[in-house]
Amino acid sequence: MSIPQRMAAIPAYITSHNKDSFKDAAPGHKFLGYFRNWQGSDGDAFSPYKGKARLIGQIPSGPQKRAANDQLKSEFDSVLNEVCALPATSTAQIAALRSRQQALIQHYRSNGYRISTQSTAPFATGLGNEHPIENGFAFLTPYGLPYLAGSGVKGILRRSMQELMDDGEEGFTLDTIDAIFGPENIAEPADAKRGALDFWDVFPSPAGGRLTVEIMTPHYGKYYQGEESPHDSGAPVPVSFLAVPAKSQFDFHVVCQPSRLPESLKDQWRLLLDRAFQHAFEWVGFGAKTSVGYGAMQPALKSATSTGSSSSNAAINSQGVASNINTSSEVWPAARIKFNRANGTLTAENSGAQAHAITPQGEALLNALPPAIQSKIRRNEFVKVKAIVAGNTLIKLEP
Protein backbone atom coordinates (compact mmCIF):
# COMPACT_ATOMS: atom_id res chain seq x y z
CA MET A 1 0.00 0.00 0.00
CA SER A 2 1.40 3.40 -0.95
CA ILE A 3 1.89 6.10 1.65
CA PRO A 4 -0.35 9.15 1.05
CA GLN A 5 1.53 12.09 -0.40
CA ARG A 6 1.56 15.47 1.25
CA MET A 7 -0.54 18.20 -0.23
CA ALA A 8 -1.51 21.66 0.93
CA ALA A 9 -5.06 22.37 2.03
CA ILE A 10 -5.04 25.75 0.26
CA PRO A 11 -6.54 27.20 -2.93
CA ALA A 12 -5.30 25.57 -6.15
CA TYR A 13 -4.25 28.90 -7.67
CA ILE A 14 -1.48 29.23 -5.06
CA THR A 15 1.66 27.34 -5.98
CA SER A 16 2.22 25.19 -2.95
CA HIS A 17 3.93 22.05 -4.13
CA ASN A 18 7.06 22.73 -2.11
CA LYS A 19 7.91 24.23 1.29
CA ASP A 20 9.87 27.13 -0.21
CA SER A 21 6.61 28.66 -1.44
CA PHE A 22 5.81 29.64 2.16
CA LYS A 23 9.23 29.98 3.73
CA ASP A 24 8.55 33.66 4.55
CA ALA A 25 5.04 33.09 5.89
CA ALA A 26 4.42 33.70 9.59
CA PRO A 27 3.82 30.56 11.70
CA GLY A 28 0.24 31.57 12.38
CA HIS A 29 -0.52 31.81 8.66
CA LYS A 30 0.92 28.35 8.03
CA PHE A 31 -0.90 26.82 10.98
CA LEU A 32 -4.30 28.49 10.62
CA GLY A 33 -4.72 29.17 6.92
CA TYR A 34 -2.31 26.99 4.99
CA PHE A 35 -1.88 23.88 7.09
CA ARG A 36 -0.70 20.93 4.99
CA ASN A 37 -2.64 17.67 4.80
CA TRP A 38 -2.15 14.37 3.00
CA GLN A 39 -3.99 12.61 0.20
CA GLY A 40 -2.90 9.58 -1.80
CA SER A 41 -3.67 8.84 -5.43
CA ASP A 42 -5.60 5.75 -4.33
CA GLY A 43 -7.82 7.72 -1.97
CA ASP A 44 -5.99 6.85 1.23
CA ALA A 45 -5.31 9.79 3.51
CA PHE A 46 -3.77 10.75 6.80
CA SER A 47 -6.11 12.61 9.11
CA PRO A 48 -4.11 14.66 11.66
CA TYR A 49 -6.60 13.84 14.42
CA LYS A 50 -5.27 14.57 17.89
CA GLY A 51 -1.73 14.12 16.69
CA LYS A 52 -2.09 10.40 16.05
CA ALA A 53 -1.18 8.99 12.65
CA ARG A 54 -4.36 7.42 11.32
CA LEU A 55 -4.97 5.96 7.86
CA ILE A 56 -8.33 6.42 6.19
CA GLY A 57 -8.98 3.71 3.65
CA GLN A 58 -7.66 0.17 3.39
CA ILE A 59 -5.32 -0.34 6.34
CA PRO A 60 -2.53 -2.91 5.98
CA SER A 61 -1.83 -5.36 8.75
CA GLY A 62 1.24 -6.62 10.59
CA PRO A 63 4.68 -5.08 9.95
CA GLN A 64 3.35 -3.21 6.92
CA LYS A 65 0.82 -1.42 9.08
CA ARG A 66 3.44 -0.50 11.68
CA ALA A 67 5.82 0.79 9.02
CA ALA A 68 3.05 2.82 7.38
CA ASN A 69 1.96 4.35 10.67
CA ASP A 70 5.56 5.14 11.64
CA GLN A 71 6.12 6.97 8.38
CA LEU A 72 2.82 8.82 8.71
CA LYS A 73 3.68 9.91 12.24
CA SER A 74 7.01 11.16 10.95
CA GLU A 75 5.20 13.07 8.21
CA PHE A 76 2.84 14.62 10.74
CA ASP A 77 5.69 15.75 13.01
CA SER A 78 7.55 17.23 10.05
CA VAL A 79 4.53 19.34 9.09
CA LEU A 80 4.17 20.75 12.61
CA ASN A 81 7.89 21.49 12.62
CA GLU A 82 7.46 23.38 9.32
CA VAL A 83 5.11 25.69 11.22
CA CYS A 84 7.59 26.30 14.06
CA ALA A 85 10.31 28.30 12.33
CA LEU A 86 9.98 32.09 12.47
CA PRO A 87 11.16 33.70 9.24
CA ALA A 88 13.21 36.89 9.37
CA THR A 89 10.11 39.00 8.68
CA SER A 90 8.29 37.56 11.71
CA THR A 91 11.32 37.99 13.96
CA ALA A 92 11.54 41.63 12.88
CA GLN A 93 7.82 42.15 13.55
CA ILE A 94 8.12 40.71 17.05
CA ALA A 95 11.09 42.97 17.79
CA ALA A 96 9.19 46.00 16.47
CA LEU A 97 6.08 45.24 18.53
CA ARG A 98 8.11 44.77 21.70
CA SER A 99 10.12 47.96 21.08
CA ARG A 100 6.92 49.91 20.47
CA GLN A 101 5.47 48.74 23.78
CA GLN A 102 8.68 49.63 25.62
CA ALA A 103 8.57 53.13 24.15
CA LEU A 104 4.86 53.61 24.87
CA ILE A 105 5.08 52.56 28.52
CA GLN A 106 7.57 55.38 29.16
CA HIS A 107 4.82 57.86 28.25
CA TYR A 108 2.86 56.88 31.39
CA ARG A 109 5.80 57.59 33.70
CA SER A 110 4.92 56.64 37.31
CA ASN A 111 1.61 55.15 36.18
CA GLY A 112 3.38 52.70 33.87
CA TYR A 113 4.58 49.28 34.98
CA ARG A 114 6.81 46.86 33.06
CA ILE A 115 8.44 43.61 34.06
CA SER A 116 10.67 41.56 31.76
CA THR A 117 10.75 37.82 32.27
CA GLN A 118 12.17 34.60 30.91
CA SER A 119 10.05 31.46 30.74
CA THR A 120 11.36 28.48 32.72
CA ALA A 121 8.96 26.05 30.99
CA PRO A 122 7.22 25.89 27.61
CA PHE A 123 4.28 28.26 27.16
CA ALA A 124 1.09 27.27 25.34
CA THR A 125 -2.14 29.18 24.83
CA GLY A 126 -5.26 28.82 22.71
CA LEU A 127 -5.17 25.01 22.70
CA GLY A 128 -8.96 24.97 22.68
CA ASN A 129 -9.17 26.91 19.42
CA GLU A 130 -10.59 24.97 16.48
CA HIS A 131 -8.06 23.28 14.22
CA PRO A 132 -7.81 20.02 12.22
CA ILE A 133 -5.46 18.51 14.81
CA GLU A 134 -7.95 19.54 17.56
CA ASN A 135 -5.23 21.46 19.39
CA GLY A 136 -5.15 25.10 18.34
CA PHE A 137 -2.81 27.92 19.23
CA ALA A 138 -3.35 31.64 19.77
CA PHE A 139 -1.83 33.66 16.93
CA LEU A 140 -2.45 37.39 16.58
CA THR A 141 -4.32 38.31 13.40
CA PRO A 142 -3.18 39.59 10.94
CA TYR A 143 0.47 39.15 11.97
CA GLY A 144 0.34 35.40 12.53
CA LEU A 145 2.57 35.76 15.62
CA PRO A 146 2.19 34.04 19.01
CA TYR A 147 0.79 36.23 21.76
CA LEU A 148 -0.92 36.23 25.14
CA ALA A 149 -3.97 38.49 25.28
CA GLY A 150 -4.02 41.20 27.92
CA SER A 151 -7.34 39.82 29.17
CA GLY A 152 -5.55 36.55 29.91
CA VAL A 153 -2.84 38.36 31.87
CA LYS A 154 -5.54 40.16 33.85
CA GLY A 155 -7.30 36.89 34.67
CA ILE A 156 -4.10 35.23 35.88
CA LEU A 157 -3.12 38.23 38.02
CA ARG A 158 -6.58 38.37 39.57
CA ARG A 159 -6.40 34.68 40.42
CA SER A 160 -2.93 35.22 41.88
CA MET A 161 -4.19 37.99 44.16
CA GLN A 162 -7.17 35.88 45.22
CA GLU A 163 -4.84 33.05 46.21
CA LEU A 164 -2.67 35.46 48.21
CA MET A 165 -5.82 36.77 49.91
CA ASP A 166 -6.90 33.20 50.75
CA ASP A 167 -3.43 32.62 52.22
CA GLY A 168 -4.01 35.60 54.51
CA GLU A 169 -1.20 37.72 53.08
CA GLU A 170 -1.34 41.32 54.24
CA GLY A 171 -2.75 43.90 51.83
CA PHE A 172 -4.83 41.54 49.71
CA THR A 173 -8.55 41.96 50.38
CA LEU A 174 -11.67 41.61 48.25
CA ASP A 175 -12.11 45.38 48.15
CA THR A 176 -8.52 45.83 46.98
CA ILE A 177 -8.90 43.21 44.24
CA ASP A 178 -12.18 44.74 43.05
CA ALA A 179 -10.60 48.20 42.93
CA ILE A 180 -7.67 46.94 40.86
CA PHE A 181 -9.54 44.65 38.47
CA GLY A 182 -13.19 45.65 38.76
CA PRO A 183 -15.89 43.68 40.64
CA GLU A 184 -16.70 40.13 39.55
CA ASN A 185 -20.08 39.78 41.24
CA ILE A 186 -22.47 42.40 39.90
CA ALA A 187 -25.98 42.42 41.38
CA GLU A 188 -27.11 45.68 39.78
CA PRO A 189 -25.93 47.44 36.58
CA ALA A 190 -24.80 50.36 38.72
CA ASP A 191 -22.32 48.03 40.47
CA ALA A 192 -20.36 47.44 37.26
CA LYS A 193 -17.11 49.38 37.40
CA ARG A 194 -13.90 49.29 35.46
CA GLY A 195 -10.75 48.35 37.36
CA ALA A 196 -7.82 50.72 37.73
CA LEU A 197 -5.29 48.62 35.80
CA ASP A 198 -5.07 48.07 32.03
CA PHE A 199 -3.11 45.03 30.83
CA TRP A 200 -1.46 44.99 27.42
CA ASP A 201 -1.05 42.02 25.11
CA VAL A 202 2.23 40.13 25.51
CA PHE A 203 4.40 39.26 22.50
CA PRO A 204 6.95 36.57 23.42
CA SER A 205 10.30 36.41 21.69
CA PRO A 206 10.74 32.64 21.21
CA ALA A 207 14.12 31.20 22.15
CA GLY A 208 16.03 30.06 19.10
CA GLY A 209 13.69 31.96 16.77
CA ARG A 210 11.14 29.15 16.56
CA LEU A 211 8.21 27.51 18.29
CA THR A 212 8.39 23.93 19.51
CA VAL A 213 6.23 20.80 19.24
CA GLU A 214 5.19 19.38 22.61
CA ILE A 215 3.58 16.01 23.29
CA MET A 216 0.99 14.99 25.86
CA THR A 217 -0.02 11.35 26.19
CA PRO A 218 -3.42 10.74 27.81
CA HIS A 219 -3.55 7.17 29.16
CA TYR A 220 -7.26 7.10 29.94
CA GLY A 221 -8.85 8.53 26.80
CA LYS A 222 -11.96 6.35 26.86
CA TYR A 223 -12.50 7.16 30.54
CA TYR A 224 -12.29 10.89 29.82
CA GLN A 225 -14.84 10.38 27.02
CA GLY A 226 -17.21 8.60 29.41
CA GLU A 227 -16.97 5.26 27.64
CA GLU A 228 -15.46 3.10 30.40
CA SER A 229 -13.92 3.13 33.86
CA PRO A 230 -10.18 3.92 34.16
CA HIS A 231 -7.76 1.00 33.97
CA ASP A 232 -4.09 0.36 33.20
CA SER A 233 -4.56 -1.59 29.98
CA GLY A 234 -5.64 1.33 27.79
CA ALA A 235 -3.55 2.36 24.80
CA PRO A 236 -2.04 5.84 25.28
CA VAL A 237 -2.50 8.21 22.35
CA PRO A 238 0.25 10.82 21.82
CA VAL A 239 -1.18 14.29 21.24
CA SER A 240 1.03 16.92 19.57
CA PHE A 241 0.60 20.66 20.08
CA LEU A 242 2.53 23.87 19.52
CA ALA A 243 4.23 25.84 22.28
CA VAL A 244 6.68 28.68 22.84
CA PRO A 245 9.88 27.03 24.16
CA ALA A 246 11.41 27.58 27.58
CA LYS A 247 13.97 30.39 27.95
CA SER A 248 11.86 32.69 25.77
CA GLN A 249 11.53 36.38 26.62
CA PHE A 250 8.23 37.92 27.78
CA ASP A 251 7.50 41.57 28.66
CA PHE A 252 4.41 42.43 30.73
CA HIS A 253 3.08 46.00 30.61
CA VAL A 254 0.43 47.49 32.88
CA VAL A 255 -1.02 51.00 32.99
CA CYS A 256 -2.69 52.37 36.12
CA GLN A 257 -5.56 54.86 36.07
CA PRO A 258 -5.01 56.37 39.56
CA SER A 259 -8.33 58.22 39.54
CA ARG A 260 -10.02 54.81 39.81
CA LEU A 261 -8.09 53.85 42.94
CA PRO A 262 -8.96 54.73 46.54
CA GLU A 263 -6.38 56.91 48.28
CA SER A 264 -5.12 53.96 50.34
CA LEU A 265 -4.01 52.13 47.18
CA LYS A 266 -2.46 54.94 45.16
CA ASP A 267 0.93 54.30 46.77
CA GLN A 268 0.47 50.53 47.13
CA TRP A 269 -0.77 49.20 43.78
CA ARG A 270 2.74 48.73 42.41
CA LEU A 271 3.90 46.66 45.39
CA LEU A 272 0.73 44.56 45.26
CA LEU A 273 1.31 43.96 41.56
CA ASP A 274 4.94 42.99 42.24
CA ARG A 275 3.79 40.34 44.67
CA ALA A 276 1.00 39.10 42.40
CA PHE A 277 3.38 38.67 39.46
CA GLN A 278 5.87 36.79 41.60
CA HIS A 279 3.18 34.42 42.82
CA ALA A 280 1.86 33.95 39.29
CA PHE A 281 5.34 33.21 37.89
CA GLU A 282 5.99 30.50 40.46
CA TRP A 283 2.67 28.93 41.38
CA VAL A 284 -0.05 29.88 38.87
CA GLY A 285 1.58 30.09 35.44
CA PHE A 286 0.40 31.76 32.24
CA GLY A 287 -1.47 30.20 29.34
CA ALA A 288 -2.66 26.59 29.15
CA LYS A 289 -1.63 23.38 30.96
CA THR A 290 -0.32 25.29 33.96
CA SER A 291 -1.31 22.43 36.29
CA VAL A 292 1.53 20.34 34.82
CA GLY A 293 4.11 23.13 34.89
CA TYR A 294 3.61 24.98 31.61
CA GLY A 295 3.73 28.80 31.63
CA ALA A 296 6.13 29.18 34.58
CA MET A 297 8.45 32.20 34.44
CA GLN A 298 11.03 34.14 36.38
CA PRO A 299 11.88 37.86 36.38
CA ALA A 300 14.82 38.73 34.14
CA LEU A 301 17.87 39.27 36.33
CA LYS A 302 19.22 42.13 34.23
CA SER A 303 16.35 44.33 33.14
CA ALA A 304 16.63 48.10 33.31
CA THR A 305 12.89 48.54 33.81
CA SER A 306 11.70 45.44 35.66
CA THR A 307 10.18 45.91 39.08
CA GLY A 308 11.68 44.80 42.35
CA SER A 309 9.92 42.53 44.80
CA SER A 310 9.58 44.94 47.71
CA SER A 311 9.67 48.62 48.53
CA SER A 312 13.29 48.33 49.67
CA ASN A 313 14.32 47.06 46.24
CA ALA A 314 12.25 49.32 44.00
CA ALA A 315 12.71 52.91 42.87
CA ILE A 316 11.36 55.10 40.09
CA ASN A 317 13.78 55.85 37.29
CA SER A 318 13.94 59.03 35.24
CA GLN A 319 11.11 57.80 33.00
CA GLY A 320 8.93 57.00 36.01
CA VAL A 321 9.01 53.23 35.52
CA ALA A 322 9.86 50.98 38.45
CA SER A 323 13.47 49.87 38.47
CA ASN A 324 15.35 47.34 40.61
CA ILE A 325 18.42 49.12 42.00
CA ASN A 326 19.46 47.00 44.97
CA THR A 327 22.11 44.46 44.05
CA SER A 328 23.93 44.18 47.44
CA SER A 329 23.57 40.93 49.35
CA GLU A 330 21.64 40.67 52.60
CA VAL A 331 20.85 37.98 55.15
CA TRP A 332 17.34 36.77 55.92
CA PRO A 333 17.79 34.88 59.23
CA ALA A 334 14.41 33.11 59.11
CA ALA A 335 13.24 32.91 55.51
CA ARG A 336 10.42 30.59 54.50
CA ILE A 337 11.52 28.23 51.73
CA LYS A 338 9.31 26.90 48.92
CA PHE A 339 10.18 24.55 46.09
CA ASN A 340 8.28 24.41 42.80
CA ARG A 341 8.67 20.84 41.59
CA ALA A 342 7.19 21.67 38.18
CA ASN A 343 10.07 23.93 37.13
CA GLY A 344 12.74 23.43 39.80
CA THR A 345 12.52 26.97 41.22
CA LEU A 346 13.53 27.50 44.84
CA THR A 347 12.01 30.55 46.54
CA ALA A 348 12.86 32.29 49.81
CA GLU A 349 10.25 34.60 51.39
CA ASN A 350 10.88 37.20 54.05
CA SER A 351 8.37 39.89 55.14
CA GLY A 352 6.67 39.95 51.74
CA ALA A 353 9.93 40.01 49.76
CA GLN A 354 11.10 37.07 47.67
CA ALA A 355 14.31 35.78 46.13
CA HIS A 356 14.62 32.92 43.64
CA ALA A 357 17.03 30.33 42.33
CA ILE A 358 16.08 28.37 39.24
CA THR A 359 17.27 24.91 38.29
CA PRO A 360 20.03 23.72 38.37
CA GLN A 361 21.11 26.28 41.01
CA GLY A 362 17.88 25.77 42.97
CA GLU A 363 18.46 22.01 43.13
CA ALA A 364 22.07 22.56 44.19
CA LEU A 365 21.06 24.88 47.05
CA LEU A 366 18.38 22.44 48.16
CA ASN A 367 20.75 19.45 48.07
CA ALA A 368 23.21 21.31 50.31
CA LEU A 369 20.70 21.30 53.20
CA PRO A 370 20.35 18.41 55.67
CA PRO A 371 18.19 15.55 54.29
CA ALA A 372 15.41 16.09 56.84
CA ILE A 373 15.01 19.74 55.84
CA GLN A 374 15.23 18.86 52.14
CA SER A 375 12.43 16.36 52.55
CA LYS A 376 10.15 18.89 54.25
CA ILE A 377 10.80 21.52 51.60
CA ARG A 378 10.11 19.07 48.77
CA ARG A 379 6.78 18.23 50.46
CA ASN A 380 6.07 21.99 50.71
CA GLU A 381 5.89 21.84 54.48
CA PHE A 382 6.47 25.02 56.48
CA VAL A 383 10.25 25.43 56.82
CA LYS A 384 12.38 28.43 57.78
CA VAL A 385 16.14 28.64 57.24
CA LYS A 386 18.82 31.29 56.90
CA ALA A 387 18.97 32.73 53.37
CA ILE A 388 21.54 34.99 51.71
CA VAL A 389 20.10 36.98 48.81
CA ALA A 390 21.14 39.68 46.35
CA GLY A 391 18.18 41.62 45.01
CA ASN A 392 15.76 38.99 43.70
CA THR A 393 18.41 36.24 43.51
CA LEU A 394 18.77 33.51 46.13
CA ILE A 395 22.50 32.85 46.66
CA LYS A 396 22.84 30.51 49.64
CA LEU A 397 20.82 28.59 52.24
CA GLU A 398 21.93 27.58 55.73
CA PRO A 399 19.99 25.49 58.29
C-alpha positions as a printed Julia matrix, in Angstrom:
399×3 Matrix{Float64}:
   0.0    0.0    0.0
   1.4    3.4   -0.95
   1.89   6.1    1.65
  -0.35   9.15   1.05
   1.53  12.09  -0.4
   1.56  15.47   1.25
  -0.54  18.2   -0.23
  -1.51  21.66   0.93
  -5.06  22.37   2.03
  -5.04  25.75   0.26
  -6.54  27.2   -2.93
  -5.3   25.57  -6.15
  -4.25  28.9   -7.67
  -1.48  29.23  -5.06
   1.66  27.34  -5.98
   2.22  25.19  -2.95
   3.93  22.05  -4.13
   7.06  22.73  -2.11
   7.91  24.23   1.29
   9.87  27.13  -0.21
   6.61  28.66  -1.44
   5.81  29.64   2.16
   9.23  29.98   3.73
   8.55  33.66   4.55
   5.04  33.09   5.89
   4.42  33.7    9.59
   3.82  30.56  11.7
   0.24  31.57  12.38
  -0.52  31.81   8.66
   0.92  28.35   8.03
  -0.9   26.82  10.98
  -4.3   28.49  10.62
  -4.72  29.17   6.92
  -2.31  26.99   4.99
  -1.88  23.88   7.09
  -0.7   20.93   4.99
  -2.64  17.67   4.8
  -2.15  14.37   3.0
  -3.99  12.61   0.2
  -2.9    9.58  -1.8
  -3.67   8.84  -5.43
  -5.6    5.75  -4.33
  -7.82   7.72  -1.97
  -5.99   6.85   1.23
  -5.31   9.79   3.51
  -3.77  10.75   6.8
  -6.11  12.61   9.11
  -4.11  14.66  11.66
  -6.6   13.84  14.42
  -5.27  14.57  17.89
  -1.73  14.12  16.69
  -2.09  10.4   16.05
  -1.18   8.99  12.65
  -4.36   7.42  11.32
  -4.97   5.96   7.86
  -8.33   6.42   6.19
  -8.98   3.71   3.65
  -7.66   0.17   3.39
  -5.32  -0.34   6.34
  -2.53  -2.91   5.98
  -1.83  -5.36   8.75
   1.24  -6.62  10.59
   4.68  -5.08   9.95
   3.35  -3.21   6.92
   0.82  -1.42   9.08
   3.44  -0.5   11.68
   5.82   0.79   9.02
   3.05   2.82   7.38
   1.96   4.35  10.67
   5.56   5.14  11.64
   6.12   6.97   8.38
   2.82   8.82   8.71
   3.68   9.91  12.24
   7.01  11.16  10.95
   5.2   13.07   8.21
   2.84  14.62  10.74
   5.69  15.75  13.01
   7.55  17.23  10.05
   4.53  19.34   9.09
   4.17  20.75  12.61
   7.89  21.49  12.62
   7.46  23.38   9.32
   5.11  25.69  11.22
   7.59  26.3   14.06
  10.31  28.3   12.33
   9.98  32.09  12.47
  11.16  33.7    9.24
  13.21  36.89   9.37
  10.11  39.0    8.68
   8.29  37.56  11.71
  11.32  37.99  13.96
  11.54  41.63  12.88
   7.82  42.15  13.55
   8.12  40.71  17.05
  11.09  42.97  17.79
   9.19  46.0   16.47
   6.08  45.24  18.53
   8.11  44.77  21.7
  10.12  47.96  21.08
   6.92  49.91  20.47
   5.47  48.74  23.78
   8.68  49.63  25.62
   8.57  53.13  24.15
   4.86  53.61  24.87
   5.08  52.56  28.52
   7.57  55.38  29.16
   4.82  57.86  28.25
   2.86  56.88  31.39
   5.8   57.59  33.7
   4.92  56.64  37.31
   1.61  55.15  36.18
   3.38  52.7   33.87
   4.58  49.28  34.98
   6.81  46.86  33.06
   8.44  43.61  34.06
  10.67  41.56  31.76
  10.75  37.82  32.27
  12.17  34.6   30.91
  10.05  31.46  30.74
  11.36  28.48  32.72
   8.96  26.05  30.99
   7.22  25.89  27.61
   4.28  28.26  27.16
   1.09  27.27  25.34
  -2.14  29.18  24.83
  -5.26  28.82  22.71
  -5.17  25.01  22.7
  -8.96  24.97  22.68
  -9.17  26.91  19.42
 -10.59  24.97  16.48
  -8.06  23.28  14.22
  -7.81  20.02  12.22
  -5.46  18.51  14.81
  -7.95  19.54  17.56
  -5.23  21.46  19.39
  -5.15  25.1   18.34
  -2.81  27.92  19.23
  -3.35  31.64  19.77
  -1.83  33.66  16.93
  -2.45  37.39  16.58
  -4.32  38.31  13.4
  -3.18  39.59  10.94
   0.47  39.15  11.97
   0.34  35.4   12.53
   2.57  35.76  15.62
   2.19  34.04  19.01
   0.79  36.23  21.76
  -0.92  36.23  25.14
  -3.97  38.49  25.28
  -4.02  41.2   27.92
  -7.34  39.82  29.17
  -5.55  36.55  29.91
  -2.84  38.36  31.87
  -5.54  40.16  33.85
  -7.3   36.89  34.67
  -4.1   35.23  35.88
  -3.12  38.23  38.02
  -6.58  38.37  39.57
  -6.4   34.68  40.42
  -2.93  35.22  41.88
  -4.19  37.99  44.16
  -7.17  35.88  45.22
  -4.84  33.05  46.21
  -2.67  35.46  48.21
  -5.82  36.77  49.91
  -6.9   33.2   50.75
  -3.43  32.62  52.22
  -4.01  35.6   54.51
  -1.2   37.72  53.08
  -1.34  41.32  54.24
  -2.75  43.9   51.83
  -4.83  41.54  49.71
  -8.55  41.96  50.38
 -11.67  41.61  48.25
 -12.11  45.38  48.15
  -8.52  45.83  46.98
  -8.9   43.21  44.24
 -12.18  44.74  43.05
 -10.6   48.2   42.93
  -7.67  46.94  40.86
  -9.54  44.65  38.47
 -13.19  45.65  38.76
 -15.89  43.68  40.64
 -16.7   40.13  39.55
 -20.08  39.78  41.24
 -22.47  42.4   39.9
 -25.98  42.42  41.38
 -27.11  45.68  39.78
 -25.93  47.44  36.58
 -24.8   50.36  38.72
 -22.32  48.03  40.47
 -20.36  47.44  37.26
 -17.11  49.38  37.4
 -13.9   49.29  35.46
 -10.75  48.35  37.36
  -7.82  50.72  37.73
  -5.29  48.62  35.8
  -5.07  48.07  32.03
  -3.11  45.03  30.83
  -1.46  44.99  27.42
  -1.05  42.02  25.11
   2.23  40.13  25.51
   4.4   39.26  22.5
   6.95  36.57  23.42
  10.3   36.41  21.69
  10.74  32.64  21.21
  14.12  31.2   22.15
  16.03  30.06  19.1
  13.69  31.96  16.77
  11.14  29.15  16.56
   8.21  27.51  18.29
   8.39  23.93  19.51
   6.23  20.8   19.24
   5.19  19.38  22.61
   3.58  16.01  23.29
   0.99  14.99  25.86
  -0.02  11.35  26.19
  -3.42  10.74  27.81
  -3.55   7.17  29.16
  -7.26   7.1   29.94
  -8.85   8.53  26.8
 -11.96   6.35  26.86
 -12.5    7.16  30.54
 -12.29  10.89  29.82
 -14.84  10.38  27.02
 -17.21   8.6   29.41
 -16.97   5.26  27.64
 -15.46   3.1   30.4
 -13.92   3.13  33.86
 -10.18   3.92  34.16
  -7.76   1.0   33.97
  -4.09   0.36  33.2
  -4.56  -1.59  29.98
  -5.64   1.33  27.79
  -3.55   2.36  24.8
  -2.04   5.84  25.28
  -2.5    8.21  22.35
   0.25  10.82  21.82
  -1.18  14.29  21.24
   1.03  16.92  19.57
   0.6   20.66  20.08
   2.53  23.87  19.52
   4.23  25.84  22.28
   6.68  28.68  22.84
   9.88  27.03  24.16
  11.41  27.58  27.58
  13.97  30.39  27.95
  11.86  32.69  25.77
  11.53  36.38  26.62
   8.23  37.92  27.78
   7.5   41.57  28.66
   4.41  42.43  30.73
   3.08  46.0   30.61
   0.43  47.49  32.88
  -1.02  51.0   32.99
  -2.69  52.37  36.12
  -5.56  54.86  36.07
  -5.01  56.37  39.56
  -8.33  58.22  39.54
 -10.02  54.81  39.81
  -8.09  53.85  42.94
  -8.96  54.73  46.54
  -6.38  56.91  48.28
  -5.12  53.96  50.34
  -4.01  52.13  47.18
  -2.46  54.94  45.16
   0.93  54.3   46.77
   0.47  50.53  47.13
  -0.77  49.2   43.78
   2.74  48.73  42.41
   3.9   46.66  45.39
   0.73  44.56  45.26
   1.31  43.96  41.56
   4.94  42.99  42.24
   3.79  40.34  44.67
   1.0   39.1   42.4
   3.38  38.67  39.46
   5.87  36.79  41.6
   3.18  34.42  42.82
   1.86  33.95  39.29
   5.34  33.21  37.89
   5.99  30.5   40.46
   2.67  28.93  41.38
  -0.05  29.88  38.87
   1.58  30.09  35.44
   0.4   31.76  32.24
  -1.47  30.2   29.34
  -2.66  26.59  29.15
  -1.63  23.38  30.96
  -0.32  25.29  33.96
  -1.31  22.43  36.29
   1.53  20.34  34.82
   4.11  23.13  34.89
   3.61  24.98  31.61
   3.73  28.8   31.63
   6.13  29.18  34.58
   8.45  32.2   34.44
  11.03  34.14  36.38
  11.88  37.86  36.38
  14.82  38.73  34.14
  17.87  39.27  36.33
  19.22  42.13  34.23
  16.35  44.33  33.14
  16.63  48.1   33.31
  12.89  48.54  33.81
  11.7   45.44  35.66
  10.18  45.91  39.08
  11.68  44.8   42.35
   9.92  42.53  44.8
   9.58  44.94  47.71
   9.67  48.62  48.53
  13.29  48.33  49.67
  14.32  47.06  46.24
  12.25  49.32  44.0
  12.71  52.91  42.87
  11.36  55.1   40.09
  13.78  55.85  37.29
  13.94  59.03  35.24
  11.11  57.8   33.0
   8.93  57.0   36.01
   9.01  53.23  35.52
   9.86  50.98  38.45
  13.47  49.87  38.47
  15.35  47.34  40.61
  18.42  49.12  42.0
  19.46  47.0   44.97
  22.11  44.46  44.05
  23.93  44.18  47.44
  23.57  40.93  49.35
  21.64  40.67  52.6
  20.85  37.98  55.15
  17.34  36.77  55.92
  17.79  34.88  59.23
  14.41  33.11  59.11
  13.24  32.91  55.51
  10.42  30.59  54.5
  11.52  28.23  51.73
   9.31  26.9   48.92
  10.18  24.55  46.09
   8.28  24.41  42.8
   8.67  20.84  41.59
   7.19  21.67  38.18
  10.07  23.93  37.13
  12.74  23.43  39.8
  12.52  26.97  41.22
  13.53  27.5   44.84
  12.01  30.55  46.54
  12.86  32.29  49.81
  10.25  34.6   51.39
  10.88  37.2   54.05
   8.37  39.89  55.14
   6.67  39.95  51.74
   9.93  40.01  49.76
  11.1   37.07  47.67
  14.31  35.78  46.13
  14.62  32.92  43.64
  17.03  30.33  42.33
  16.08  28.37  39.24
  17.27  24.91  38.29
  20.03  23.72  38.37
  21.11  26.28  41.01
  17.88  25.77  42.97
  18.46  22.01  43.13
  22.07  22.56  44.19
  21.06  24.88  47.05
  18.38  22.44  48.16
  20.75  19.45  48.07
  23.21  21.31  50.31
  20.7   21.3   53.2
  20.35  18.41  55.67
  18.19  15.55  54.29
  15.41  16.09  56.84
  15.01  19.74  55.84
  15.23  18.86  52.14
  12.43  16.36  52.55
  10.15  18.89  54.25
  10.8   21.52  51.6
  10.11  19.07  48.77
   6.78  18.23  50.46
   6.07  21.99  50.71
   5.89  21.84  54.48
   6.47  25.02  56.48
  10.25  25.43  56.82
  12.38  28.43  57.78
  16.14  28.64  57.24
  18.82  31.29  56.9
  18.97  32.73  53.37
  21.54  34.99  51.71
  20.1   36.98  48.81
  21.14  39.68  46.35
  18.18  41.62  45.01
  15.76  38.99  43.7
  18.41  36.24  43.51
  18.77  33.51  46.13
  22.5   32.85  46.66
  22.84  30.51  49.64
  20.82  28.59  52.24
  21.93  27.58  55.73
  19.99  25.49  58.29
